[in-house]
């Protein structure tokens, strides 16, 4: 019997095809060099829920996030956070609000 964590259940609410279309719209994976937009999103969410900083949280959890499609390896997170636009995540937020039935924005 496998255990599905609450975190995995939350991540599964994100439609990967919608996310992929948003990535293409914003060109956010152009020149990603091993740190794509999906890894960025899962990393930020994981660290938020773990109440950890990105660098410390991911150092200990990389193996646990592989099944979510997170790219493993040496990640220059601070550089990527400075050079990736937030518009992808903004649009994803509005997509999620729309599909989850919350129309208060």
C-alpha positions as CSV (number, residue, x, y, z in Angstrom):
1,X,0.0,0.0,0.0
2,X,1.4,3.4,-1.0
3,X,0.9,6.6,1.0
4,X,-0.1,9.7,-0.9
5,X,0.9,12.7,1.0
6,X,-1.2,15.9,1.3
7,X,1.5,17.6,-0.7
8,X,1.2,15.2,-3.6
9,X,-2.6,15.6,-3.6
10,X,-2.2,19.4,-3.8
11,X,0.3,19.1,-6.7
12,X,-2.0,16.7,-8.6
13,X,-4.7,19.5,-8.7
14,X,-2.4,21.3,-11.1
15,X,-3.3,20.3,-14.7
16,X,0.1,19.7,-16.3
17,X,-1.2,20.4,-19.8
18,X,-2.5,23.8,-18.6
19,X,0.8,24.5,-16.9
20,X,2.7,23.5,-20.1
21,X,0.7,25.9,-22.2
22,X,1.4,28.7,-19.7
23,X,5.1,27.8,-19.8
24,X,5.0,28.1,-23.6
25,X,3.1,31.4,-23.5
26,X,5.6,33.0,-21.1
27,X,8.7,31.3,-22.6
28,X,9.7,30.6,-19.0
29,X,11.8,27.5,-19.8
30,X,13.9,29.2,-22.4
31,X,17.5,28.6,-21.3
32,X,16.5,26.8,-18.1
33,X,19.7,24.8,-17.8
34,X,18.3,22.1,-15.5
35,X,15.8,24.1,-13.5
36,X,12.6,24.1,-15.5
37,X,9.4,25.9,-14.5
38,X,7.7,22.8,-13.0
39,X,10.7,22.2,-10.7
40,X,10.6,25.8,-9.7
41,X,6.9,25.6,-8.8
42,X,7.1,22.3,-6.9
43,X,10.2,23.5,-5.1
44,X,8.5,26.8,-4.0
45,X,5.4,25.0,-2.9
46,X,7.3,22.3,-1.0
47,X,9.4,24.8,0.9
48,X,6.3,26.9,1.7
49,X,4.5,23.9,3.2
50,X,7.6,22.8,5.0
51,X,8.2,26.3,6.3
52,X,11.7,26.1,5.1
53,X,14.0,28.2,2.9
54,X,14.4,27.0,-0.6
55,X,18.0,26.1,-0.4
56,X,17.7,24.1,2.9
57,X,14.4,22.5,2.1
58,X,15.5,21.1,-1.2
59,X,18.8,19.9,-0.1
60,X,17.1,17.3,2.1
61,X,14.0,16.5,-0.1
62,X,15.3,16.1,-3.6
63,X,14.9,12.3,-3.6
64,X,11.4,12.7,-2.2
65,X,10.3,15.0,-5.0
66,X,11.5,12.9,-8.0
67,X,8.1,11.3,-8.5
68,X,6.6,14.7,-9.0
69,X,8.8,15.4,-12.0
70,X,11.4,17.6,-10.2
71,X,14.7,17.7,-12.0
72,X,17.5,16.5,-9.7
73,X,21.0,18.0,-9.7
74,X,22.9,21.1,-8.9
75,X,20.5,24.0,-8.9
76,X,21.4,27.6,-8.7
77,X,18.2,28.7,-7.1
78,X,18.9,32.2,-6.2
79,X,20.0,33.0,-9.8
80,X,16.8,31.4,-11.2
81,X,14.5,33.2,-8.8
82,X,16.0,36.5,-9.9
83,X,15.8,35.8,-13.6
84,X,12.4,34.0,-14.0
85,X,9.3,36.1,-14.3
86,X,6.4,35.7,-11.9
87,X,3.8,36.0,-14.7
88,X,3.7,32.3,-15.2
89,X,2.8,31.7,-11.6
90,X,0.3,34.5,-11.6
91,X,-1.5,33.1,-14.6
92,X,-1.4,29.6,-13.0
93,X,-3.0,31.0,-9.9
94,X,-5.9,32.4,-11.9
95,X,-6.3,29.1,-13.8
96,X,-6.5,27.2,-10.5
97,X,-9.0,29.6,-9.0
98,X,-11.1,29.2,-12.1
99,X,-11.0,25.4,-12.2
100,X,-11.5,25.0,-8.5
101,X,-14.7,27.0,-8.6
102,X,-13.6,30.0,-6.5
103,X,-14.8,33.1,-8.4
104,X,-14.1,35.9,-5.8
105,X,-11.2,37.7,-7.6
